[in-house]
Amino acid sequence: MTVVDAAGDEVGTVTAVEMPGTEVRPDVPEEQAVRLMAEGYLRAGGTGLLATAWYAGGSQVADVTTTAEEGVVTLTADKHQLHRAG
């Protein structure tokens, strides 16, 4: 499922979804991880050798649309407002 930011730019493809209250810690600094774990999050990753993974909190998801072939997650935030893995 493709993830696009508020500007319509592609962030990547959904690689994980965690519900609110999860114990699965995202690969971000502790303070950000605690917030994401509390509200739930999705992980979106690009492709290729230098691909970056991004985390968006549940409150940053504006819409999810699906068709028989594919789906798109639209975020309320721009890419630079997301949490970068690592």
PDB file with SEQRES, HELIX, SHEET and CRYST1 records, atoms N, CA, C and O in Angstrom:
SEQRES   1 A   86  MET THR VAL VAL ASP ALA ALA GLY ASP GLU VAL GLY THR          
SEQRES   2 A   86  VAL THR ALA VAL GLU MET PRO GLY THR GLU VAL ARG PRO          
SEQRES   3 A   86  ASP VAL PRO GLU GLU GLN ALA VAL ARG LEU MET ALA GLU          
SEQRES   4 A   86  GLY TYR LEU ARG ALA GLY GLY THR GLY LEU LEU ALA THR          
SEQRES   5 A   86  ALA TRP TYR ALA GLY GLY SER GLN VAL ALA ASP VAL THR          
SEQRES   6 A   86  THR THR ALA GLU GLU GLY VAL VAL THR LEU THR ALA ASP          
SEQRES   7 A   86  LYS HIS GLN LEU HIS ARG ALA GLY                              
HELIX    1 AA1 GLU A   30  GLU A   39  1                                  10    
HELIX    2 AA2 GLY A   58  GLN A   60  5                                   3    
HELIX    3 AA3 LYS A   79  GLN A   81  5                                   3    
SHEET    1 AA1 7 VAL A  61  THR A  66  0                                        
SHEET    2 AA1 7 GLY A  71  LEU A  75 -1                                        
SHEET    3 AA1 7 THR A   2  VAL A   4  1                                        
SHEET    4 AA1 7 GLU A  10  GLU A  18 -1                                        
SHEET    5 AA1 7 TYR A  41  GLY A  45 -1                                        
SHEET    6 AA1 7 ALA A  53  GLY A  57 -1                                        
SHEET    7 AA1 7 HIS A  83  ARG A  84 -1                                        
CRYST1    1.000    1.000    1.000  90.00  90.00  90.00 P 1           1          
ATOM      1  N   MET A   1       0.853  -1.163   0.000  1.00  0.00           N  
ATOM      2  CA  MET A   1       0.000   0.000   0.000  1.00  0.00           C  
ATOM      3  C   MET A   1       0.905   1.233   0.000  1.00  0.00           C  
ATOM      4  O   MET A   1       1.811   1.342   0.826  1.00  0.00           O  
ATOM      5  N   THR A   2       0.662   2.141  -0.907  1.00  0.00           N  
ATOM      6  CA  THR A   2       1.462   3.350  -1.052  1.00  0.00           C  
ATOM      7  C   THR A   2       1.092   4.386   0.007  1.00  0.00           C  
ATOM      8  O   THR A   2      -0.074   4.522   0.375  1.00  0.00           O  
ATOM      9  N   VAL A   3       2.100   5.114   0.494  1.00  0.00           N  
ATOM     10  CA  VAL A   3       1.886   6.197   1.456  1.00  0.00           C  
ATOM     11  C   VAL A   3       2.290   7.506   0.794  1.00  0.00           C  
ATOM     12  O   VAL A   3       3.388   7.622   0.249  1.00  0.00           O  
ATOM     13  N   VAL A   4       1.387   8.504   0.843  1.00  0.00           N  
ATOM     14  CA  VAL A   4       1.695   9.836   0.318  1.00  0.00           C  
ATOM     15  C   VAL A   4       1.523  10.858   1.433  1.00  0.00           C  
ATOM     16  O   VAL A   4       0.671  10.704   2.308  1.00  0.00           O  
ATOM     17  N   ASP A   5       2.353  11.913   1.389  1.00  0.00           N  
ATOM     18  CA  ASP A   5       2.250  12.942   2.421  1.00  0.00           C  
ATOM     19  C   ASP A   5       1.181  13.966   2.059  1.00  0.00           C  
ATOM     20  O   ASP A   5       0.503  13.827   1.041  1.00  0.00           O  
ATOM     21  N   ALA A   6       1.030  14.987   2.884  1.00  0.00           N  
ATOM     22  CA  ALA A   6      -0.021  15.989   2.693  1.00  0.00           C  
ATOM     23  C   ALA A   6       0.121  16.746   1.378  1.00  0.00           C  
ATOM     24  O   ALA A   6      -0.863  17.255   0.842  1.00  0.00           O  
ATOM     25  N   ALA A   7       1.347  16.820   0.858  1.00  0.00           N  
ATOM     26  CA  ALA A   7       1.595  17.506  -0.410  1.00  0.00           C  
ATOM     27  C   ALA A   7       1.356  16.598  -1.611  1.00  0.00           C  
ATOM     28  O   ALA A   7       1.423  17.045  -2.756  1.00  0.00           O  
ATOM     29  N   GLY A   8       1.074  15.313  -1.346  1.00  0.00           N  
ATOM     30  CA  GLY A   8       0.856  14.361  -2.428  1.00  0.00           C  
ATOM     31  C   GLY A   8       2.116  13.658  -2.889  1.00  0.00           C  
ATOM     32  O   GLY A   8       2.081  12.894  -3.853  1.00  0.00           O  
ATOM     33  N   ASP A   9       3.246  13.908  -2.203  1.00  0.00           N  
ATOM     34  CA  ASP A   9       4.510  13.264  -2.560  1.00  0.00           C  
ATOM     35  C   ASP A   9       4.584  11.869  -1.941  1.00  0.00           C  
ATOM     36  O   ASP A   9       4.191  11.671  -0.792  1.00  0.00           O  
ATOM     37  N   GLU A  10       5.085  10.916  -2.704  1.00  0.00           N  
ATOM     38  CA  GLU A  10       5.167   9.543  -2.220  1.00  0.00           C  
ATOM     39  C   GLU A  10       6.240   9.409  -1.146  1.00  0.00           C  
ATOM     40  O   GLU A  10       7.373   9.855  -1.326  1.00  0.00           O  
ATOM     41  N   VAL A  11       5.870   8.793  -0.032  1.00  0.00           N  
ATOM     42  CA  VAL A  11       6.781   8.552   1.084  1.00  0.00           C  
ATOM     43  C   VAL A  11       7.380   7.157   0.972  1.00  0.00           C  
ATOM     44  O   VAL A  11       8.547   6.955   1.308  1.00  0.00           O  
ATOM     45  N   GLY A  12       6.603   6.206   0.510  1.00  0.00           N  
ATOM     46  CA  GLY A  12       7.050   4.827   0.391  1.00  0.00           C  
ATOM     47  C   GLY A  12       5.869   3.884   0.417  1.00  0.00           C  
ATOM     48  O   GLY A  12       4.746   4.258   0.081  1.00  0.00           O  
ATOM     49  N   THR A  13       6.136   2.663   0.820  1.00  0.00           N  
ATOM     50  CA  THR A  13       5.122   1.618   0.902  1.00  0.00           C  
ATOM     51  C   THR A  13       4.991   1.174   2.356  1.00  0.00           C  
ATOM     52  O   THR A  13       5.990   1.079   3.068  1.00  0.00           O  
ATOM     53  N   VAL A  14       3.774   0.904   2.796  1.00  0.00           N  
ATOM     54  CA  VAL A  14       3.553   0.447   4.171  1.00  0.00           C  
ATOM     55  C   VAL A  14       4.283  -0.874   4.380  1.00  0.00           C  
ATOM     56  O   VAL A  14       4.087  -1.832   3.632  1.00  0.00           O  
ATOM     57  N   THR A  15       5.129  -0.910   5.410  1.00  0.00           N  
ATOM     58  CA  THR A  15       5.843  -2.139   5.748  1.00  0.00           C  
ATOM     59  C   THR A  15       5.414  -2.691   7.100  1.00  0.00           C  
ATOM     60  O   THR A  15       5.707  -3.844   7.416  1.00  0.00           O  
ATOM     61  N   ALA A  16       4.724  -1.884   7.904  1.00  0.00           N  
ATOM     62  CA  ALA A  16       4.221  -2.350   9.202  1.00  0.00           C  
ATOM     63  C   ALA A  16       3.130  -1.412   9.695  1.00  0.00           C  
ATOM     64  O   ALA A  16       3.140  -0.214   9.410  1.00  0.00           O  
ATOM     65  N   VAL A  17       2.191  -1.978  10.440  1.00  0.00           N  
ATOM     66  CA  VAL A  17       1.139  -1.197  11.101  1.00  0.00           C  
ATOM     67  C   VAL A  17       1.043  -1.709  12.531  1.00  0.00           C  
ATOM     68  O   VAL A  17       0.935  -2.914  12.758  1.00  0.00           O  
ATOM     69  N   GLU A  18       1.082  -0.799  13.488  1.00  0.00           N  
ATOM     70  CA  GLU A  18       0.957  -1.162  14.901  1.00  0.00           C  
ATOM     71  C   GLU A  18      -0.206  -0.393  15.511  1.00  0.00           C  
ATOM     72  O   GLU A  18      -0.337   0.814  15.311  1.00  0.00           O  
ATOM     73  N   MET A  19      -1.031  -1.087  16.241  1.00  0.00           N  
ATOM     74  CA  MET A  19      -2.207  -0.496  16.880  1.00  0.00           C  
ATOM     75  C   MET A  19      -1.804   0.289  18.131  1.00  0.00           C  
ATOM     76  O   MET A  19      -0.724   0.064  18.676  1.00  0.00           O  
ATOM     77  N   PRO A  20      -2.667   1.214  18.593  1.00  0.00           N  
ATOM     78  CA  PRO A  20      -2.376   1.962  19.823  1.00  0.00           C  
ATOM     79  C   PRO A  20      -2.110   1.016  20.996  1.00  0.00           C  
ATOM     80  O   PRO A  20      -2.782  -0.003  21.157  1.00  0.00           O  
ATOM     81  N   GLY A  21      -1.122   1.375  21.802  1.00  0.00           N  
ATOM     82  CA  GLY A  21      -0.779   0.560  22.959  1.00  0.00           C  
ATOM     83  C   GLY A  21       0.173  -0.581  22.654  1.00  0.00           C  
ATOM     84  O   GLY A  21       0.425  -1.422  23.517  1.00  0.00           O  
ATOM     85  N   THR A  22       0.704  -0.625  21.446  1.00  0.00           N  
ATOM     86  CA  THR A  22       1.621  -1.698  21.062  1.00  0.00           C  
ATOM     87  C   THR A  22       2.874  -1.693  21.933  1.00  0.00           C  
ATOM     88  O   THR A  22       3.252  -0.664  22.492  1.00  0.00           O  
ATOM     89  N   GLU A  23       3.503  -2.845  22.037  1.00  0.00           N  
ATOM     90  CA  GLU A  23       4.786  -2.953  22.723  1.00  0.00           C  
ATOM     91  C   GLU A  23       5.930  -3.054  21.719  1.00  0.00           C  
ATOM     92  O   GLU A  23       7.089  -3.206  22.107  1.00  0.00           O  
ATOM     93  N   VAL A  24       5.607  -2.969  20.429  1.00  0.00           N  
ATOM     94  CA  VAL A  24       6.620  -3.027  19.382  1.00  0.00           C  
ATOM     95  C   VAL A  24       7.216  -1.632  19.236  1.00  0.00           C  
ATOM     96  O   VAL A  24       6.542  -0.699  18.801  1.00  0.00           O  
ATOM     97  N   ARG A  25       8.503  -1.502  19.609  1.00  0.00           N  
ATOM     98  CA  ARG A  25       9.154  -0.198  19.630  1.00  0.00           C  
ATOM     99  C   ARG A  25       9.699   0.160  18.249  1.00  0.00           C  
ATOM    100  O   ARG A  25      10.465  -0.607  17.666  1.00  0.00           O  
ATOM    101  N   PRO A  26       9.304   1.331  17.723  1.00  0.00           N  
ATOM    102  CA  PRO A  26       9.863   1.776  16.445  1.00  0.00           C  
ATOM    103  C   PRO A  26      11.308   2.231  16.616  1.00  0.00           C  
ATOM    104  O   PRO A  26      11.732   2.570  17.721  1.00  0.00           O  
ATOM    105  N   ASP A  27      12.052   2.236  15.530  1.00  0.00           N  
ATOM    106  CA  ASP A  27      13.470   2.593  15.540  1.00  0.00           C  
ATOM    107  C   ASP A  27      13.638   4.114  15.464  1.00  0.00           C  
ATOM    108  O   ASP A  27      14.121   4.648  14.466  1.00  0.00           O  
ATOM    109  N   VAL A  28      13.230   4.799  16.533  1.00  0.00           N  
ATOM    110  CA  VAL A  28      13.349   6.260  16.657  1.00  0.00           C  
ATOM    111  C   VAL A  28      13.770   6.558  18.095  1.00  0.00           C  
ATOM    112  O   VAL A  28      13.721   5.666  18.942  1.00  0.00           O  
ATOM    113  N   PRO A  29      14.185   7.796  18.390  1.00  0.00           N  
ATOM    114  CA  PRO A  29      14.549   8.138  19.767  1.00  0.00           C  
ATOM    115  C   PRO A  29      13.418   7.840  20.758  1.00  0.00           C  
ATOM    116  O   PRO A  29      12.240   7.841  20.399  1.00  0.00           O  
ATOM    117  N   GLU A  30      13.802   7.589  22.000  1.00  0.00           N  
ATOM    118  CA  GLU A  30      12.883   7.122  23.046  1.00  0.00           C  
ATOM    119  C   GLU A  30      11.614   7.957  23.168  1.00  0.00           C  
ATOM    120  O   GLU A  30      10.518   7.396  23.191  1.00  0.00           O  
ATOM    121  N   GLU A  31      11.727   9.272  23.245  1.00  0.00           N  
ATOM    122  CA  GLU A  31      10.551  10.128  23.426  1.00  0.00           C  
ATOM    123  C   GLU A  31       9.557   9.963  22.274  1.00  0.00           C  
ATOM    124  O   GLU A  31       8.350   9.876  22.498  1.00  0.00           O  
ATOM    125  N   GLN A  32      10.068   9.922  21.046  1.00  0.00           N  
ATOM    126  CA  GLN A  32       9.204   9.731  19.878  1.00  0.00           C  
ATOM    127  C   GLN A  32       8.604   8.330  19.882  1.00  0.00           C  
ATOM    128  O   GLN A  32       7.435   8.151  19.540  1.00  0.00           O  
ATOM    129  N   ALA A  33       9.400   7.339  20.268  1.00  0.00           N  
ATOM    130  CA  ALA A  33       8.925   5.951  20.292  1.00  0.00           C  
ATOM    131  C   ALA A  33       7.760   5.786  21.261  1.00  0.00           C  
ATOM    132  O   ALA A  33       6.775   5.121  20.940  1.00  0.00           O  
ATOM    133  N   VAL A  34       7.866   6.383  22.436  1.00  0.00           N  
ATOM    134  CA  VAL A  34       6.798   6.273  23.438  1.00  0.00           C  
ATOM    135  C   VAL A  34       5.503   6.855  22.888  1.00  0.00           C  
ATOM    136  O   VAL A  34       4.433   6.268  23.057  1.00  0.00           O  
ATOM    137  N   ARG A  35       5.598   8.010  22.229  1.00  0.00           N  
ATOM    138  CA  ARG A  35       4.412   8.650  21.645  1.00  0.00           C  
ATOM    139  C   ARG A  35       3.794   7.787  20.548  1.00  0.00           C  
ATOM    140  O   ARG A  35       2.580   7.584  20.518  1.00  0.00           O  
ATOM    141  N   LEU A  36       4.635   7.282  19.651  1.00  0.00           N  
ATOM    142  CA  LEU A  36       4.134   6.449  18.553  1.00  0.00           C  
ATOM    143  C   LEU A  36       3.490   5.164  19.073  1.00  0.00           C  
ATOM    144  O   LEU A  36       2.444   4.747  18.575  1.00  0.00           O  
ATOM    145  N   MET A  37       4.105   4.546  20.059  1.00  0.00           N  
ATOM    146  CA  MET A  37       3.561   3.311  20.620  1.00  0.00           C  
ATOM    147  C   MET A  37       2.211   3.557  21.288  1.00  0.00           C  
ATOM    148  O   MET A  37       1.327   2.701  21.231  1.00  0.00           O  
ATOM    149  N   ALA A  38       2.047   4.702  21.911  1.00  0.00           N  
ATOM    150  CA  ALA A  38       0.787   5.022  22.582  1.00  0.00           C  
ATOM    151  C   ALA A  38      -0.347   5.243  21.592  1.00  0.00           C  
ATOM    152  O   ALA A  38      -1.474   4.809  21.832  1.00  0.00           O  
ATOM    153  N   GLU A  39      -0.054   5.922  20.464  1.00  0.00           N  
ATOM    154  CA  GLU A  39      -1.128   6.255  19.521  1.00  0.00           C  
ATOM    155  C   GLU A  39      -1.238   5.301  18.344  1.00  0.00           C  
ATOM    156  O   GLU A  39      -2.171   5.407  17.549  1.00  0.00           O  
ATOM    157  N   GLY A  40      -0.294   4.368  18.221  1.00  0.00           N  
ATOM    158  CA  GLY A  40      -0.265   3.495  17.059  1.00  0.00           C  
ATOM    159  C   GLY A  40       0.481   4.193  15.936  1.00  0.00           C  
ATOM    160  O   GLY A  40       0.572   5.421  15.909  1.00  0.00           O  
ATOM    161  N   TYR A  41       1.011   3.410  15.013  1.00  0.00           N  
ATOM    162  CA  TYR A  41       1.802   4.013  13.944  1.00  0.00           C  
ATOM    163  C   TYR A  41       1.877   3.090  12.740  1.00  0.00           C  
ATOM    164  O   TYR A  41       1.549   1.906  12.808  1.00  0.00           O  
ATOM    165  N   LEU A  42       2.321   3.675  11.634  1.00  0.00           N  
ATOM    166  CA  LEU A  42       2.658   2.871  10.467  1.00  0.00           C  
ATOM    167  C   LEU A  42       4.091   3.175  10.088  1.00  0.00           C  
ATOM    168  O   LEU A  42       4.602   4.269  10.329  1.00  0.00           O  
ATOM    169  N   ARG A  43       4.726   2.183   9.489  1.00  0.00           N  
ATOM    170  CA  ARG A  43       6.093   2.330   9.002  1.00  0.00           C  
ATOM    171  C   ARG A  43       6.021   2.271   7.492  1.00  0.00           C  
ATOM    172  O   ARG A  43       5.430   1.353   6.924  1.00  0.00           O  
ATOM    173  N   ALA A  44       6.623   3.252   6.846  1.00  0.00           N  
ATOM    174  CA  ALA A  44       6.664   3.288   5.385  1.00  0.00           C  
ATOM    175  C   ALA A  44       8.118   3.289   4.954  1.00  0.00           C  
ATOM    176  O   ALA A  44       8.934   4.043   5.483  1.00  0.00           O  
ATOM    177  N   GLY A  45       8.433   2.446   4.000  1.00  0.00           N  
ATOM    178  CA  GLY A  45       9.799   2.364   3.528  1.00  0.00           C  
ATOM    179  C   GLY A  45       9.880   2.507   2.031  1.00  0.00           C  
ATOM    180  O   GLY A  45       8.967   2.130   1.296  1.00  0.00           O  
ATOM    181  N   GLY A  46      10.989   3.058   1.596  1.00  0.00           N  
ATOM    182  CA  GLY A  46      11.254   3.167   0.172  1.00  0.00           C  
ATOM    183  C   GLY A  46      11.923   1.900  -0.321  1.00  0.00           C  
ATOM    184  O   GLY A  46      12.021   0.911   0.406  1.00  0.00           O  
ATOM    185  N   THR A  47      12.379   1.940  -1.557  1.00  0.00           N  
ATOM    186  CA  THR A  47      13.075   0.796  -2.130  1.00  0.00           C  
ATOM    187  C   THR A  47      14.480   1.214  -2.518  1.00  0.00           C  
ATOM    188  O   THR A  47      14.763   2.401  -2.681  1.00  0.00           O  
ATOM    189  N   GLY A  48      15.343   0.250  -2.661  1.00  0.00           N  
ATOM    190  CA  GLY A  48      16.700   0.539  -3.086  1.00  0.00           C  
ATOM    191  C   GLY A  48      17.688   0.517  -1.932  1.00  0.00           C  
ATOM    192  O   GLY A  48      17.306   0.435  -0.765  1.00  0.00           O  
ATOM    193  N   LEU A  49      18.952   0.592  -2.279  1.00  0.00           N  
ATOM    194  CA  LEU A  49      20.045   0.482  -1.322  1.00  0.00           C  
ATOM    195  C   LEU A  49      20.031   1.594  -0.277  1.00  0.00           C  
ATOM    196  O   LEU A  49      20.317   1.339   0.893  1.00  0.00           O  
ATOM    197  N   LEU A  50      19.706   2.812  -0.675  1.00  0.00           N  
ATOM    198  CA  LEU A  50      19.734   3.946   0.244  1.00  0.00           C  
ATOM    199  C   LEU A  50      18.345   4.344   0.730  1.00  0.00           C  
ATOM    200  O   LEU A  50      18.127   5.492   1.115  1.00  0.00           O  
ATOM    201  N   ALA A  51      17.419   3.415   0.714  1.00  0.00           N  
ATOM    202  CA  ALA A  51      16.039   3.702   1.116  1.00  0.00           C  
ATOM    203  C   ALA A  51      15.969   4.069   2.593  1.00  0.00           C  
ATOM    204  O   ALA A  51      16.731   3.554   3.412  1.00  0.00           O  
ATOM    205  N   THR A  52      15.060   4.950   2.914  1.00  0.00           N  
ATOM    206  CA  THR A  52      14.833   5.393   4.284  1.00  0.00           C  
ATOM    207  C   THR A  52      13.454   4.948   4.734  1.00  0.00           C  
ATOM    208  O   THR A  52      12.504   4.951   3.951  1.00  0.00           O  
ATOM    209  N   ALA A  53      13.349   4.566   5.994  1.00  0.00           N  
ATOM    210  CA  ALA A  53      12.046   4.223   6.570  1.00  0.00           C  
ATOM    211  C   ALA A  53      11.540   5.419   7.364  1.00  0.00           C  
ATOM    212  O   ALA A  53      12.313   6.132   8.003  1.00  0.00           O  
ATOM    213  N   TRP A  54      10.229   5.624   7.313  1.00  0.00           N  
ATOM    214  CA  TRP A  54       9.578   6.725   8.017  1.00  0.00           C  
ATOM    215  C   TRP A  54       8.455   6.169   8.864  1.00  0.00           C  
ATOM    216  O   TRP A  54       7.826   5.178   8.495  1.00  0.00           O  
ATOM    217  N   TYR A  55       8.196   6.805  10.005  1.00  0.00           N  
ATOM    218  CA  TYR A  55       7.088   6.433  10.877  1.00  0.00           C  
ATOM    219  C   TYR A  55       6.086   7.573  10.934  1.00  0.00           C  
ATOM    220  O   TYR A  55       6.465   8.734  11.089  1.00  0.00           O  
ATOM    221  N   ALA A  56       4.809   7.242  10.810  1.00  0.00           N  
ATOM    222  CA  ALA A  56       3.724   8.213  10.953  1.00  0.00           C  
ATOM    223  C   ALA A  56       2.810   7.726  12.063  1.00  0.00           C  
ATOM    224  O   ALA A  56       2.404   6.564  12.085  1.00  0.00           O  
ATOM    225  N   GLY A  57       2.490   8.623  12.980  1.00  0.00           N  
ATOM    226  CA  GLY A  57       1.573   8.279  14.059  1.00  0.00           C  
ATOM    227  C   GLY A  57       0.157   8.150  13.543  1.00  0.00           C  
ATOM    228  O   GLY A  57      -0.181   8.693  12.491  1.00  0.00           O  
ATOM    229  N   GLY A  58      -0.665   7.437  14.278  1.00  0.00           N  
ATOM    230  CA  GLY A  58      -2.059   7.255  13.882  1.00  0.00           C  
ATOM    231  C   GLY A  58      -2.782   8.567  13.654  1.00  0.00           C  
ATOM    232  O   GLY A  58      -3.647   8.652  12.781  1.00  0.00           O  
ATOM    233  N   SER A  59      -2.443   9.597  14.425  1.00  0.00           N  
ATOM    234  CA  SER A  59      -3.097  10.900  14.266  1.00  0.00           C  
ATOM    235  C   SER A  59      -2.673  11.609  12.986  1.00  0.00           C  
ATOM    236  O   SER A  59      -3.287  12.604  12.603  1.00  0.00           O  
ATOM    237  N   GLN A  60      -1.632  11.113  12.320  1.00  0.00           N  
ATOM    238  CA  GLN A  60      -1.161  11.719  11.073  1.00  0.00           C  
ATOM    239  C   GLN A  60      -1.778  11.071   9.834  1.00  0.00           C  
ATOM    240  O   GLN A  60      -1.471  11.474   8.713  1.00  0.00           O  
ATOM    241  N   VAL A  61      -2.633  10.084  10.019  1.00  0.00           N  
ATOM    242  CA  VAL A  61      -3.299   9.426   8.892  1.00  0.00           C  
ATOM    243  C   VAL A  61      -4.598  10.160   8.595  1.00  0.00           C  
ATOM    244  O   VAL A  61      -5.501  10.212   9.429  1.00  0.00           O  
ATOM    245  N   ALA A  62      -4.681  10.729   7.391  1.00  0.00           N  
ATOM    246  CA  ALA A  62      -5.877  11.477   6.986  1.00  0.00           C  
ATOM    247  C   ALA A  62      -6.909  10.573   6.344  1.00  0.00           C  
ATOM    248  O   ALA A  62      -8.106  10.718   6.591  1.00  0.00           O  
ATOM    249  N   ASP A  63      -6.445   9.622   5.508  1.00  0.00           N  
ATOM    250  CA  ASP A  63      -7.379   8.819   4.731  1.00  0.00           C  
ATOM    251  C   ASP A  63      -6.698   7.544   4.251  1.00  0.00           C  
ATOM    252  O   ASP A  63      -5.483   7.513   4.051  1.00  0.00           O  
ATOM    253  N   VAL A  64      -7.484   6.510   4.072  1.00  0.00           N  
ATOM    254  CA  VAL A  64      -7.020   5.260   3.471  1.00  0.00           C  
ATOM    255  C   VAL A  64      -8.024   4.897   2.397  1.00  0.00           C  
ATOM    256  O   VAL A  64      -9.211   4.735   2.680  1.00  0.00           O  
ATOM    257  N   THR A  65      -7.556   4.769   1.168  1.00  0.00           N  
ATOM    258  CA  THR A  65      -8.435   4.380   0.068  1.00  0.00           C  
ATOM    259  C   THR A  65      -7.905   3.089  -0.544  1.00  0.00           C  
ATOM    260  O   THR A  65      -6.694   2.888  -0.641  1.00  0.00           O  
ATOM    261  N   THR A  66      -8.818   2.223  -0.951  1.00  0.00           N  
ATOM    262  CA  THR A  66      -8.415   0.961  -1.556  1.00  0.00           C  
ATOM    263  C   THR A  66      -9.240   0.692  -2.805  1.00  0.00           C  
ATOM    264  O   THR A  66     -10.395   1.102  -2.923  1.00  0.00           O  
ATOM    265  N   THR A  67      -8.607  -0.005  -3.724  1.00  0.00           N  
ATOM    266  CA  THR A  67      -9.284  -0.515  -4.909  1.00  0.00           C  
ATOM    267  C   THR A  67      -8.964  -2.004  -4.966  1.00  0.00           C  
ATOM    268  O   THR A  67      -8.277  -2.528  -4.089  1.00  0.00           O  
ATOM    269  N   ALA A  68      -9.451  -2.670  -5.972  1.00  0.00           N  
ATOM    270  CA  ALA A  68      -9.168  -4.098  -6.107  1.00  0.00           C  
ATOM    271  C   ALA A  68      -7.677  -4.355  -6.315  1.00  0.00           C  
ATOM    272  O   ALA A  68      -7.175  -5.417  -5.949  1.00  0.00           O  
ATOM    273  N   GLU A  69      -6.968  -3.391  -6.900  1.00  0.00           N  
ATOM    274  CA  GLU A  69      -5.558  -3.582  -7.224  1.00  0.00           C  
ATOM    275  C   GLU A  69      -4.594  -3.015  -6.193  1.00  0.00           C  
ATOM    276  O   GLU A  69      -3.524  -3.585  -5.977  1.00  0.00           O  
ATOM    277  N   GLU A  70      -4.950  -1.903  -5.552  1.00  0.00           N  
ATOM    278  CA  GLU A  70      -3.983  -1.239  -4.678  1.00  0.00           C  
ATOM    279  C   GLU A  70      -4.683  -0.372  -3.645  1.00  0.00           C  
ATOM    280  O   GLU A  70      -5.907  -0.238  -3.645  1.00  0.00           O  
ATOM    281  N   GLY A  71      -3.883   0.211  -2.768  1.00  0.00           N  
ATOM    282  CA  GLY A  71      -4.410   1.123  -1.765  1.00  0.00           C  
ATOM    283  C   GLY A  71      -3.463   2.290  -1.568  1.00  0.00           C  
ATOM    284  O   GLY A  71      -2.283   2.216  -1.913  1.00  0.00           O  
ATOM    285  N   VAL A  72      -3.994   3.373  -1.004  1.00  0.00           N  
ATOM    286  CA  VAL A  72      -3.188   4.560  -0.735  1.00  0.00           C  
ATOM    287  C   VAL A  72      -3.525   5.079   0.656  1.00  0.00           C  
ATOM    288  O   VAL A  72      -4.694   5.235   1.008  1.00  0.00           O  
ATOM    289  N   VAL A  73      -2.485   5.345   1.440  1.00  0.00           N  
ATOM    290  CA  VAL A  73      -2.631   6.006   2.730  1.00  0.00           C  
ATOM    291  C   VAL A  73      -2.197   7.449   2.529  1.00  0.00           C  
ATOM    292  O   VAL A  73      -1.070   7.710   2.107  1.00  0.00           O  
ATOM    293  N   THR A  74      -3.091   8.388   2.831  1.00  0.00           N  
ATOM    294  CA  THR A  74      -2.777   9.810   2.724  1.00  0.00           C  
ATOM    295  C   THR A  74      -2.566  10.358   4.127  1.00  0.00           C  
ATOM    296  O   THR A  74      -3.383  10.137   5.021  1.00  0.00           O  
ATOM    297  N   LEU A  75      -1.466  11.074   4.312  1.00  0.00           N  
ATOM    298  CA  LEU A  75      -1.125  11.623   5.618  1.00  0.00           C  
ATOM    299  C   LEU A  75      -1.520  13.088   5.739  1.00  0.00           C  
ATOM    300  O   LEU A  75      -1.702  13.772   4.732  1.00  0.00           O  
ATOM    301  N   THR A  76      -1.651  13.565   6.968  1.00  0.00           N  
ATOM    302  CA  THR A  76      -1.934  14.980   7.224  1.00  0.00           C  
ATOM    303  C   THR A  76      -0.648  15.785   7.315  1.00  0.00           C  
ATOM    304  O   THR A  76      -0.688  17.015   7.342  1.00  0.00           O  
ATOM    305  N   ALA A  77       0.486  15.110   7.361  1.00  0.00           N  
ATOM    306  CA  ALA A  77       1.785  15.756   7.540  1.00  0.00           C  
ATOM    307  C   ALA A  77       2.614  15.671   6.267  1.00  0.00           C  
ATOM    308  O   ALA A  77       2.419  14.782   5.439  1.00  0.00           O  
ATOM    309  N   ASP A  78       3.546  16.613   6.128  1.00  0.00           N  
ATOM    310  CA  ASP A  78       4.532  16.537   5.058  1.00  0.00           C  
ATOM    311  C   ASP A  78       5.636  15.571   5.490  1.00  0.00           C  
ATOM    312  O   ASP A  78       5.797  15.292   6.678  1.00  0.00           O  
ATOM    313  N   LYS A  79       6.388  15.066   4.523  1.00  0.00           N  
ATOM    314  CA  LYS A  79       7.422  14.070   4.798  1.00  0.00           C  
ATOM    315  C   LYS A  79       8.413  14.547   5.863  1.00  0.00           C  
ATOM    316  O   LYS A  79       8.842  13.757   6.704  1.00  0.00           O  
ATOM    317  N   HIS A  80       8.778  15.831   5.833  1.00  0.00           N  
ATOM    318  CA  HIS A  80       9.769  16.334   6.793  1.00  0.00           C  
ATOM    319  C   HIS A  80       9.236  16.377   8.230  1.00  0.00           C  
ATOM    320  O   HIS A  80      10.009  16.585   9.165  1.00  0.00           O  
ATOM    321  N   GLN A  81       7.927  16.183   8.417  1.00  0.00           N  
ATOM    322  CA  GLN A  81       7.332  16.162   9.753  1.00  0.00           C  
ATOM    323  C   GLN A  81       7.223  14.740  10.314  1.00  0.00           C  
ATOM    324  O   GLN A  81       6.825  14.558  11.464  1.00  0.00           O  
ATOM    325  N   LEU A  82       7.569  13.748   9.517  1.00  0.00           N  
ATOM    326  CA  LEU A  82       7.496  12.356   9.960  1.00  0.00           C  
ATOM    327  C   LEU A  82       8.737  11.993  10.766  1.00  0.00           C  
ATOM    328  O   LEU A  82       9.717  12.737  10.781  1.00  0.00           O  
ATOM    329  N   HIS A  83       8.688  10.854  11.431  1.00  0.00           N  
ATOM    330  CA  HIS A  83       9.808  10.369  12.233  1.00  0.00           C  
ATOM    331  C   HIS A  83      10.661   9.459  11.360  1.00  0.00           C  
ATOM    332  O   HIS A  83      10.171   8.448  10.857  1.00  0.00           O  
ATOM    333  N   ARG A  84      11.918   9.803  11.178  1.00  0.00           N  
ATOM    334  CA  ARG A  84      12.820   9.015  10.348  1.00  0.00           C  
ATOM    335  C   ARG A  84      13.446   7.894  11.176  1.00  0.00           C  
ATOM    336  O   ARG A  84      13.908   8.118  12.294  1.00  0.00           O  
ATOM    337  N   ALA A  85      13.454   6.704  10.620  1.00  0.00           N  
ATOM    338  CA  ALA A  85      14.042   5.555  11.314  1.00  0.00           C  
ATOM    339  C   ALA A  85      15.549   5.724  11.428  1.00  0.00           C  
ATOM    340  O   ALA A  85      16.193   6.359  10.593  1.00  0.00           O  
ATOM    341  N   GLY A  86      16.086   5.138  12.482  1.00  0.00           N  
ATOM    342  CA  GLY A  86      17.525   5.116  12.613  1.00  0.00           C  
ATOM    343  C   GLY A  86      17.979   5.930  13.728  1.00  0.00           C  
ATOM    344  O   GLY A  86      19.181   6.019  13.979  1.00  0.00           O  
TER     345      GLY A  86                                                      
END                                                                             
